[in-house]
Amino acid sequence: MNTTKIEEWIDLEEFKELISNHKSNILVSPHALTHLSIAQRLIFNESELINPIMNERPEKVGKQRNGRYAAFYHRKNGYLKIILERKTQKLEIITFINVDIVPSITKKND
């Protein structure tokens, strides 16, 4: 079973409240930056991942089967997809990826 598949879209106000409740404790997982080269890390750092979450309105936010959130932020050439996980006292950015489109949710079983 694909645990990263989005099962449902959540209300943007619900996501905004989640961010507001954790705004002082949003962390970037070391895993989120491991696929970047050293040169890319000089350009794309932790603040580049935290900034959209704190200051931009996502186009859509979905809840994945694994309980994590997938937030899609519109960019010039597609979307920045940021995967977040709510932990006890923090919100952790697990990873990110650039995607061309926001996926649709299908009701059939995998």
SVG drawing of the C-alpha trace seen along z (x, -y; Angstrom):
<svg xmlns="http://www.w3.org/2000/svg" viewBox="-14 -36 43 38">
<polyline fill="none" stroke="black" stroke-width="0.4" points="0.0,0.0 1.3,-3.5 1.5,-5.3 2.3,-8.6 -0.9,-8.7 -3.1,-11.6 -6.4,-10.4 -8.2,-13.7 -7.8,-17.4 -7.9,-19.4 -9.4,-22.9 -6.7,-25.6 -7.9,-27.2 -7.2,-24.0 -3.7,-23.9 -3.2,-27.6 -4.2,-26.8 -1.8,-23.9 1.0,-26.2 0.0,-28.9 0.0,-26.4 3.6,-25.3 5.1,-28.5 7.8,-28.7 8.8,-25.1 9.0,-24.2 12.1,-22.1 13.6,-20.7 14.5,-17.0 18.1,-16.2 16.5,-13.9 14.9,-16.9 18.2,-18.2 20.2,-14.9 19.4,-14.7 20.9,-18.2 24.4,-18.7 26.7,-21.0 26.2,-23.8 22.4,-23.4 22.5,-23.6 24.2,-27.0 21.2,-28.2 18.3,-26.1 18.5,-26.0 16.2,-25.4 14.8,-29.0 13.7,-28.3 11.5,-25.5 10.2,-27.2 9.4,-30.5 6.6,-29.3 5.0,-27.5 5.0,-30.6 4.3,-33.3 2.5,-31.7 -0.9,-30.3 -0.7,-26.8 -2.8,-26.0 -3.9,-22.7 -3.0,-20.6 -3.6,-16.9 -3.5,-14.3 -1.5,-11.3 -2.2,-7.7 0.8,-7.8 -0.7,-10.8 1.7,-13.4 0.6,-16.5 1.5,-17.4 1.4,-21.1 1.5,-22.4 2.9,-25.9 2.5,-27.4 5.8,-28.2 6.6,-29.6 7.2,-26.1 4.8,-24.0 4.6,-23.4 6.8,-23.0 5.5,-20.1 6.5,-20.1 5.8,-17.0 5.3,-17.8 4.7,-15.6 3.1,-16.8 5.0,-15.5 4.2,-16.0 5.5,-19.6 6.8,-20.3 6.0,-20.4 8.8,-18.7 9.5,-19.2 10.3,-15.7 11.1,-16.3 10.2,-18.4 10.0,-18.0 9.2,-20.1 6.2,-18.7 4.4,-19.7 0.8,-19.3 -1.2,-18.9 -2.5,-15.3 -6.1,-14.4 -7.6,-12.0 -9.2,-8.8 -11.6,-6.7 -10.4,-3.3 -8.3,-1.0 -4.6,-0.5"/>
</svg>
